[in-house]
């Protein structure tokens, strides 16, 4: 459960509530089980020291800064990442702008100017492969030595594995690219989700008896095009449903959209923000011989989605 007050500090020195925190440092894209092991270690150390615990993270993602023309399939955007971090039991998050000034800092300067002078950390917890500073020269061994120099504790968390498989953001992205959302959920510890504002569509689904809430996702979203069993949060309530992500080859083959049909829902969602969690893969997008064939398939999709959602129980992201 998230703390009653989750503080978010952007760039500036924290207020007294986070001063001297034990910080879990990382990009935390996805806030997956490996990240949560690092965060849990920071929380445990902070409690032992009587200090607050905070995540220290970066926006935009450093990879996006160094390769601005290369699409980056992020597991969580900035807002979703903070929502997930708030669910971990941390007292807050420090979000550093990853810009030219930060990129120019050497590893030693990052420790001295950011960790020590600006935030006065009492401890730092990182993953075994975390590197920082100009040219990523700062290693776990370097940070440990710097902690001894400046008097703050450093803990390096070993590789986190799931049945012998390393848990990291890369394999989760690959699972989603292949449509293996259940595998992604195993690594994440919860179903992968997206958030967005419902936009107007062509109302074709309504005419077919399947009115949909349409979302335009980030252009870099690499999720495999197809049909999924989903669960959505709308105005504090959750609804099961089925969703199609792709270009609608049966009709216009136009812009990529996420079209979500919610079971047992009636109402106007236009302009509302909703969360959509992907529970199970059902099938690829298809072109059917007739609209009647499409409707029959959509009815079968609904049945199969209901079965998959029943098997998944109450699975939903901790947001």
N, C-alpha and C positions, 0 to 999 in steps of 0.2 A: 504493500500500500504506500502511496506517495506521502511524503511528509505534508503537514498542514500548510507549510509555507516553503515553497521551492523558489529560491532566489536565482535570478538570471542576471549575471554581470557581463557587460560587453566592453571589453578592452580596458576600462578604467580600473583602478584599485578597488577591491571589494569594500563594502561597508563592514562594520564591526562583526556582523553575523557570520561572515565567511573569512574574516581575517585570520591568518594562521591555519588555514584548512590543510587537511591531507587531501591531495589532489590525485585523482585517477586521470592520466594524460593519454589522449588518443583522438583519432578522427571519429571513432564510434559510429561508422556508417552501418546502420541496421540495429545497433545495440543488441547484438546477438549473444549467445551463451558464452562465447569466449570473452567478449567485452564485459559481460556481467561478472565473470570470474575476477577480472581486474577491479571492477567497481566494488564487488563484495569484499575484496582484500582491503581496499581503501577505507570502506566503511568500518570494517573490523579494527583496523589500525587506528582510525580516528576515535572510535569509542574507547579503545584502550588508553589513548592519550588525552581524552577529554576535549577533543577538537572537532570542529565541523568537518564534514566530508563533501567534496565537490568534484565534479568532472571538469577538466580543462580541455576544451576542444577548439576546433578551428572551422571558420567559414569564410569564404567558400572552401570546399575540399581542396587541399593542396594540389591534387592532380589536375583539377579544373583551372587552377591558377597557372601552373606551369605549361599546360597544354590546352589553351582556351578554345582552339578550333576542333578539339577531339571530343566527341560526345562521351559523357560519363554517365553510365547507368547507376544512379545512386539508389541504394536500398531505402533510404529515408531522406527526405528533404530536411532543411534546417528546422522547421517547425515540428515535424514528426519526431526527429531525433530528440528534441528537448522534451516532448511529451513522454517519450519512452524513458529518457533519463530520469524524469520526475517520478516514474513508477518504481525506481530501484531502491528507494530509501535514502538517496543522497539528499543533502541539505540544499544543494544548488548546483549551478553550472556556470563556469567562466568561459565565455565565447570570445576567442581572439580573432580579429580580422586577419585573414591570411592575405597580406598585401606585400608590396615590394619591400617595405621597411622590415616586416617580420621575416621575409624570405632572405634578407641580407644578413640577419643575425647569425653569427657563428654559434656552435653549440655552447661554448663557454659564455658568450654574451646572453644567450637565451636563459641560461641558468641564473646568471648574475642579475640581469636586468628585469627579467620577467618573473621567475620563480622566487628569487630572494628579495629584490628591491621593491617590485611592484606588489607582489601578493604575499610575501613573507610566509611561504609555505612551511608547515611543520613536517610534512612528509610527501613523498611522491610514489605512486604505484604505476607501473607500466607493464605491458606485455613483453614477452621474451624477445620479440623481433621489432620493437619500437625504436625508430631512429628519428633524430630531430636536428635542427640547425642547418646552416648552409651546407649544401651537398650531402645532407643527411649524415653528417660526420659524427653526430652524437649518438653513441651506442648505450645499451644498458650498463655496460661496464663503466663507461665514461660518467654517466649520471650517478652511479653508485659512488664513484670517487669524488664527484662534485658534492654529493650529499655529505660525505665525511668532511670535506673541506669547509662547507658552510654550516654544518650542524643540523641537517634535516635528514630524516630517515628515508631510505629508498628500498622499495620491495619490487622485485621482478617476478612476475607471475609466469609459470611455465606454459608451454603450448597446451591449449585445451582441445581435447579430442572427444569425438562421439563414436564409440565402437571402433576405435583405431583410425578414424577419419579426422584430420585437423579441421577445426571449426574456424573459418575466417570469412570475410566478406566475399572474396573471389569465388569460392565454390558455391556460395548462396546465389550470387549473380548467375553463374553457369546453370544452376538448377532451374532458376526462373526463366532463363533464356530457352531452356528445353521444355518449359511447361511443367516441371516437376515441383509443383508448389508444396506438396506434402513433404518432400525431402527438404525443401527450403525451410519449412516450419520446424523440422527436427533440429536443424542447425540454429535457427533463430530462437527457438523456445516458444514460439507463438506463430500464428499464421501471418504471412507477409500481407501488408495492407497499403492502400493508397488513400489519399484524401483529395477532395476536389469540390468545386462548386458546380452544381447541376446547371447545364446549359440547355437551350432549346435544340431539339432535333427536327427530323422531318415528320414526326408523328406516325411513321409507318408501323412501329410496334403496336401503337394503340389501335390502329386499324385492324391489325392481325389478332388482337385480343391479348397482347403482351406489352402493355405500356412500360416504357423504360425511362430510367433516369440516366442521362448522358453526361459523361465527364470527358474532358480533353486532358490527357495526361502529358507529362513532360515528354518532349520529342525524343529524348535520350532513353526513355523507358524501353528496356530490352525484353520485357515479358513476351513470351511466345503468343502469337495470335491464336485465338481459339475460344472455346466455350468452357466456363468454369462454374463450379458450385461456389457461392460466395455468402458472406454474412455481412450485413451493413448496419452501421449505427446512424440513426437519423433522430435528431432532437432528443437525445438521451435514451432512445429505445433501440432495440436490435431487431432486425428482420432477416430471415433467411431469403435466399434468392438464387438466381442464375444470371450469369453475365457473359456477354460476348465482347472480346477485345480484338479489334482489327478494322478492316476496311469494308466490310459488308459486300463480299464478292457477288452475292445473289442480286444485288441492286446496283449501287453507284460505284463501289470500289473507291470511295473518296478518302477523305482525311481519316486518320486513325482515331477511333473513339472507343471508350468503354461504355457499353450499354448494359444497364443493370435492371433486371425485372425482379421486383421484390414481391414475395408471396404475402398475402394477407395485408396488403397496404393499399390505402386509397388516399389521395390527396395531391396537392400541388407542391412539388419539390423545387421548382425553378428558383434559382438564386440561392438555394440553401447549400451549406457545406455538409458533406457526408463522408464517412469512412467506409471503405470497402475492403474486407479481408478475403483473401483467396484460399478456399478450403480444399478443393480438389479439381483436377483436370478432368474434363468430360470428353472433348473431341476437338478436332480441327475445324476451322471455318470451311464451309462447303457451298457449292452451287447446286441447287436442286432443280429438278425438271419442271416443277410447278410450285406456285405459292402454297397449294394444298399440301404438297410434300414437305415444304418448309414448316408449315404449322404442325404437321404430325411429328416432325423431328423436334420442334420446340416443346411439344407436349412430352415427348420422351425425355428430352433434356431436363425438364422440370421434375419428372419422376426420379431420374437418376440423381439429380442434385439433392432432392429431398432425402434420398437414401444415404448419400455421402455426408450430408449435414447431420443426419441422425447418428451416424457412426462417429462423427467428430464431437459429439456432445456439445458443450458450451464453449468450444474453442473460439478465442478472440484475442486480439492483441491487448496488452495491459496499458491501455490509453484512456 
